[in-house]
Amino acid sequence: MNLSKLRLITILFILLGTIVVGYIKANQLNEVELVSGLGIDQIDGQYAVTLQIFNPSANQKNSVDPTGGFTYTQNGKTIPEAIEKIKKESLKEPILDTLQVVILGEKLAKEEGMNETLDFLVRNPRVPASINTIIVKNDSPESFLTLFTPQEKLTALYTNTMLRNSKAVWGSLVNTSSERIMSYLTDRTSDIVVPYVEIHGDLAKGMTKENIEKFSPASHISLEGFATFKGEKLNSYLTNEESNTLALMRGVNQVVNISAPCGDSHDEFTIDTISTSASLKADTEPVSFHLKVKIKGNLDQLGCGKDLTKLSSQKTLESQLEKKIKSDMDAVIKKSKEDGTDVLGLKDALYRQEPKMWKKKRNEKDFLSTVNVDTSVKVEFIRFGHIKQ
């Protein structure tokens, strides 16, 4: 056999192999569905499970199809039973390896808690270990996963984008994988916080293509803050500002704008932080805690009319910001005590720093509701901008 014939046969085999592989892949894609979002809620004592499915044709490069996916919802006594019903409905195998986010409903999180759901997520080998969990407030996971969003073609993808962008302010607190949440619940050394989202506007219009055909969508979603838990059950919600303050208290190195009143007027000024840090110290006899926060930043906007060439004016601004942040921190601590939750991680600090005292106190119910948490804030301006002399 000469060289030219050998090359021809080789090329034919390569072409044949490409055709066969392409055929196999096409048939495999016809037999499976790629799941982007998993919603779990509770209805009439059963699990209501929603799967958001990728629409491959809409997610290809340069695709103009606005329908990025579609959803299936079924109820079951267990989560796998509901998913099996979806499989029978679609006649395809749902692939959970492509999950972007898990969305839990309020009713499930408040009444049943997270243990059963976490057990499913951790045990299922097809669910990626790093997938984050969020709560949807006031609406169902099914509604959330059915919305049309202008920023992304799928709400699951947009939620991932929001979580990534929030790390500059909330840090690792947004990393709420099932394994991480379960480890907190097992250790019982601090209560968990989970990010929550809300749907704003006209929900009915948000579920139609009309929602992404105008400059001002009729409905949109937003990442509002943290849902606080008492054990495995949803307890309350923190506002966006309270969530920012909590992240600061938990030692997140934030890049964020903080505003405070001028003190002698209703005007305000704003600082753009460069670095933030926090330290929590546990003491005994009696059990108490000391929280110290340090902030460095640049003056971003000044509406106070102060003469910043004077050192006294600069110190006044720092002092005003310290008072404002301390007040915000004390308010979050007060709310946590009233709710009976430990979002600040006081039990964890006592466990790590004073293990003997932790053993004595760990079985005392709500002992943290009476402990004193002393707070202090130190603000340092690095740059005030251009100052006219």
N, C-alpha and C positions, 0 to 999 in steps of 0.2 A: 504494500500500500504506500503510495507516494505521499509526500508531505501535504500537498494541496487537498487531497481527499480526507486526510486525517483532520485538517483544520475545519473542513466542511462538516464532517461528522460531529466534531466538538461543538461547533456553533449550533448545529441542529439540536444536540442534547441540551445545550444551555437554554435555547428558546423553548424547547419542550418542558424543561424543568420550571422555567418561569411561568409558563401557562398553567402547569399543574399546581404550583404553589399558589398562584393567583386564584385558581378555581377553588382550592381548599379553603383559602382565607375568606373568599366571598361567601362560600357556603357556611363557614363557621360564623361569620357576622350575621348571616340570616337566621342563625339558631340561637344567638345570644343578644342580650341588651346590656349596654354599659350604663351603670347607675351613677348619677352625679350627686344626688341628695337622698337621704333617708330620713323621713319624718315619722315620729312615733308619738301617739297620743292615747288617751283612754276614753272610750265611749261605751256606756252601759256595761261596765265591768269587763270589756274586751279591749284588746289593743287595736288601735286604728293605725295601720301602717301605710305610708305613702312612699312610693319610689319615683324619683324624678329621673327620667331616662334621656341620655344624650340622643340628639337627632344628628347622625353622622353627616348627612348632606348639608345641614345648616351650619355645622361647625368646621367645614372645610375652608381653606384659605380662599378669600374673595367671594365667599358665598353671600347671596343677598336674601336668603330665606330668613325671615325674622324669628321663626319658631325654632328656638334652640333645642327644644326637647318636648316631652309630654309626660304625663303622670298617670300612675295607677294607684288606687287606694282600695284596700280590703281590710276587713276586721277578722280577728282570730283570738282564740283563748291564749295563744302564745304568739310571739313575733314570727318565728319560723312558719307557723301555721298560716298566718296572714300572707307572708311572702310566697308560700306554696300556692295559695289561692290566686295571687297575682300571676304566678308562673302559668297556671292553668288558663287564666284569662288571656294572656299574651301569647301563649304557646312558645315562649322563648325562655332561656335560662338567664335570670338577672345576675350580672357580674358585679359584685360589691367591691372588687379590687380597685375600681376607679372612683370610689366615693370621695367627695370633696368636703362634705360636712354632714353632721347628724343634728337634726332639729327636734327638740322635745317640746311638747305642749304643756301649758300651765297645769291643766287638770292632772295629767300624769305625774308631773314633778311635785305637785302639792299633796295629792291624795295617796298615791302609791309610793312615791319616792323613786330613787334612781337605781336601787340595787338590782332589780330584775332586768332592767334594760342594760345596765353595765355588764351583767353576767352574760347576756347574749353577745354584746359587742366584743367582750374580751375572749369569749370561747370560740367565736366564729373566726376561723383562720383566713377567711377571705376579706374581712374588714381590716383595712390598714391600721396599724397601731397608733399612728400619729394623727389620725383624723380628729378634728376638734368637734366639740359638742356645744350647742347654743340653745337658749330658750327663746320661744316666740311668745311675746306678751299680748294678751287680749284676743289673739286670733289662733287659728289652727295651723299645724304644720302643713296640712294639705293646701290651705289657702296660700301660705307663704311660698310653697314650691310651685304653685300654679301661676304666680304673677309674671307679667312681662316687665323686664327691667331694661331701661335704655343703655345702661353702662355695660352690661354683659347680657348675653342671650339666655343665661340660666341664673336663677337666684342663688343656687349653690356656688357657682363660680364667683358671683358678685360678693357673696358673704365671705369667701376666702380672701378676696381683695380687701374688704373692709377690715378683717382681722389682721392681715399683714400690715396695713397702714396704721392700725391702732397701736402697734407695738412700740412706736416712738413715745407714746404716752403711758400705755398700760403694761409694757414689757411682757414678761413670761406669764403674767396672769391670764393672758388670752390663750395660752396653751392648755386646752382642756380636753386632752385625749382621755378615752375611757380608762386606760390603765393608770394615768396620773390621778384622775378623780377617785378611782377605787383605792389607790394607795393612801390617799388622804382619809377616806372613810374607814379604812382598815386600821391606820395608825391612831386615829382619833386625837391627834395633837393640834388640830386646827380645823375650822370649818371651811368649806369650799365656797368659792365664788365662780359663777359661770356667766359669760357675756350673754346679754339678751338683745333681741331686735324687736322693732315695732313696725307695723304697716300704717302709713299715713295716707290720708286722702280717700278717694272713692275706690273701695275694694273691688266692686263689680267691674268698673272700667279698667282697673288694673289687671284683670284677668283676660283682657282682650288686646288685640294688636294695636288698637287705638292708643293704648298707653305709651307706645314708643313711636308714634307717628306725629307727635307735636313737640314743640320746644319745652312746654311745661306739662310734664306727665300728670295725669289725674291721680295717680297713686305712686308712692315710692316707699322704700324701706330704709331704715337707719339703724345703726348700731348705737344703742342708747347708753348702756352702762353695764353694771354687774347685778346679777340676781344673787341674793345671799341665801345660803342654805343652813338649816339647823339639823345636823346629821345628814341624812340622805334626802330630806324633804325641803322643797322650796319654801322660804320664809318671807322674804320681802325683796324690794328692788331699791338700788341706789340710783340717784340721778346721774347724769353725765358729769356734773361738777363734783358730786360726792365720790364718784368712781375715780376721777382724776386725783382727788385728794387721797383716797385709799391707796392708789398705786404709789403716790409720793411717800406715804407712810410706810409702805411695804418695801421701800428702798429702790424703786425703779429709777434709773437714771433717765429722767424725762427731758424731752425737747418739746416745750409747750409754752404758750403765752399765758401769763397770770396777771390779772388786773386787780387793782385795789383803789379805794377812795383816797383822795388827797388829804383828807383829815379836816381841813378848814373850809371845805366847799363840797358840793355834790359832784364835782368833776372827778375823773379817774386818770390813772396812769397805768401803763402796761409794761411788763418786763418779759423779755424773750430769754428763756433759760438756756444756759450753756451746759450746766451740770447740776444734778440733784443727788442727794444721798441721805440715808436715814439709818439710825442705829437704835435698837430696842434692848434695854437692859432690864433684867429681872432681879428683884431684891426679895429678901425674906424678912420675917419678923417685923411687921406683918408683910404678907405678899403684896408687892407693888411693882410698878413698871415705870421706866423713864424712857421717853421717846425723844430723840434729838434729830432734827432735820436741818440740813445745810443746803443752801441754794445759791448758785452763782448765775448771773445773767446780765444782759444788756438792756438799757432803757429803750423801749421800742416806740412808745408814744407818751407824751406828757401833756396833760390838759390842766395842770395845776397852776401854771404861771409862776413857778418858782425860779429863783436865780440860782442856776446850778453851778455857777462859779464859786458859790459859797459851800464850804464843807458841811455846814449845818443843814443846808437844804438837802444835800445828798443823804445825810444821815437820817433826816426826817422821812424821806421816801423809803429808805430801807426799813425804818421802824414801822411805818404804816403797813408795808407789805408783810412784815413779820407778824403784826397783830392780826391781819386779815387771814393769813395762812393758819396761824395758831387757832383762830376762831373756827375755821373750817374743819381742822383736825379734831378739835374738841367736840364739834357737832357730830362728826362721824362716830367718834367713840361713844358719845351719849346714845346715839341711835342704836349702835351695836349692843350696848348694855340693855337698853329697853327691849330689844328684840331677843336678847339671850343668845346672840351669835358671837363667834370669835373670828371675825373677818380680818382682824389685825395680826393674828397669829400669836396671841399672848400665851396660850397653852404650849405652843411649840417653843417659845423663848424660855419658858419655865422648865420644860422638859430637857432642853439642851444645856441650860446654864445652871439650873438647880435641880438635878434629877431626884435627890432625896425628898425635897419639898414637893416635887411633882407626884411622887408615889403617895404622899400623904393627902394631896388635894385632888387627885385625878377622879376619885369616886364621889366627890362632893358635888351635888347637883347645883349648877349655876353659880359656883363660887366666884366666877369672874364678874358677876353683876355688882359686886360690892368692892372690888379692888380699885385702888387709885392708879390712874395712868397720868403721870406728869408729862407735859409736852413743852418743848422749847424749839424755837426756830431762829436760825441765823441766816440773814440775807446779805449778800455782798454783790454790789454792782461792779462789773468789770469795765463797762464803757457806757458813757452817757451820751454819746454822739457828739456832733459838732456844737461847741458852746461858744457863743460870741463873747469876747472879752471887752 
